[in-house]
Amino acid sequence: MNNIYDVKGGTGGDSYLIVGDKKTALLECGMAFSAANLIDNIKDVLQGRQLDYVLITHSHYDHVGALPYLKEEWPNLEAMGSEYDLRILERPSALESIRKLSNEAAHMYSGEPIEEYKDELMKIDTVIYEGSCIDLGDTQIKVIETPGHTRCTLSFLIDNEIFYGSESLGVVSQSGRIVPAFIVDYFQAIESIIKCQALKPTVIYSPHYGIIDQELKPDYWQECLDVAEYSRKVVLHYSNLGYTLEEILVEYENVFRSKEYYVEQPLFAFQINSRGMISAILKSQAEKVD
């Protein structure tokens, strides 16, 4: 772990720099508004070395927002992500949505609009899949497909020991509470949790949180499963009472949006994700009945 550095530029987005003896890679790049701080933090660590790769778990604005600024700073930087995300970032509507959400987050966290960037820099250069390996020399990063949060969310296993998880597994708030974060498919999320547990990593990084203290949270994987199942039960309970999606959203927020989460995630982002999650649960239940 001596070659992994937390270089995030600000609130709301992860960025971990992995320095190999031959190549360097950034896991995630956080939000657009914090790009300048992110770049400064990376430079402080690299001391003149090149940033070679940036690895993206998925194409949401709080995970790819700083990508264009990184590519301006390091023109040879190779952005790696799923084939699905490559296609998403080719859509004008997705690029427009990322810019809009990035500006809303910037106003919330910094009070200023984001710096202008070129849409053509917001792209995946190389597609990576389950089992792909990024070679940094003395460090290897293996790609693990963990769908559930999006259709092709990725996680990463470093040297078969250190695991950087995706939001499909859930997100740990700063209070230590796990919050469900699957958006497109509940059952895929459950499969992803079980799959990652089987890897038996010695160190676990949870997105938007950091390292999981396994002495304080020895049942981390079971908690991820339990929270996902509980969220499903909450949604189905209110659905069976005849609540509309928007009414379920209100009840869902009362259960899962704690006080610290108001600071950690903007309300508009929470509601976008939660609507997707509720819809995914209702859809899977309808398919099960059919």
Residue, then its C-alpha position, 0 to 999 in steps of 0.5 A: m500500500n506504500n504506492i497508493y496515494d489519496v489525491k482527491g481534489g475535493t468533496g464528493g469524488d474519489s481519486y487514488l494514485i497508484v505509482g508503479d516502477k514503470k507506469t502510473a495509474l489514477l483510480e477515478c478522477g472525481m468532480a470537475f470543480s476539484a480538477a485543479n486541486l486534483i492535478d496539483n496533488i498528483k504532481d506533488v506525488l509524481q514529481g515530474r513523472q507522467l500520469d499514464y492511465v486513469l481507470i474509471t468505474h463508471s461514467h457518472y459525473d462525480h467519477v469522470g468530471a475531472l477527466p478533460y482537465l487531466k487530459e489537457e495536463w497530460p495529453n498522452l493520458e490513456a482513459m480506461g473504462s467499460e465498452y458501455d461507458l465508451r458508448i455513453l460518453e459518445r452521446p451528446s445528451a450524456l455529455e450535456s447531462i455531465r456538464k449540467l450536473s458538474n455545474e450544479a455540484a460546483h455551485m453547491y461545493s465551491g460557489e463557482p461555475i466549473e472551468e470550461y473544457k472540451d467535450e471531445l476530451m470526455k471519452i474512454d480511450t481503451v476498453i477494459y473487461e473482466g480479467s483485463c490487467i493493467d501492468l504498472g511494472d511492479t504493480q498489477i491492477k486486475v479489472i472486475e466487472t461489478p454491474g448493478h450500479t450501472r450496466c457495466t460498473l467496474s471494480f479493481l483488484i490490486d496485486n490480488e490483495i487490495f480491492y477498490g470497489s464500485e458503488s454496486l456494492g453499496v456506499v459507506s457514509q462517513s458515519g460508517r453506515i452502508v447505503p445501497a447504491f444499485i441503480v439498474d439491477y438489484f439482482q446483479a448488485i447481489e451477484s457482484i457483492i458475492k463475487c467480490q467477497a469471494l476474492k478475499p481481499t486483505v484491504i477494501y476501499s469503499p467508494h466515497y469513503g476510503i479504507i474499510d476497517q475490518e476490525l470495526k466492520p468484520d461483516y462488511w460483505q454481509e452488511c452490503l447484502d443486508v442493506a441491499e435486501y432491506s432497500r428492496k423490502v422498503v420499496l416493495h412495502y410501499s409499492n404494495l400499499g399503492y404508493t407512486l414512485e414519487e411517494i416511495l421516493v419520499e419514504y425511501e429518503n426518510v430511511f436512507r438519507s441521513k444527516e451526514y449524507y446531506v453533505e456527502q451527496p447533493l440532493f439532486a444526485f441522491q434523487i436521480n440515483s434513488r429513482g433509478m433504484i426504485s424503478a429497478i426494484l419495481k421492474s425486477q419484481a414485475e418480471k419475477v411475477d410474470 
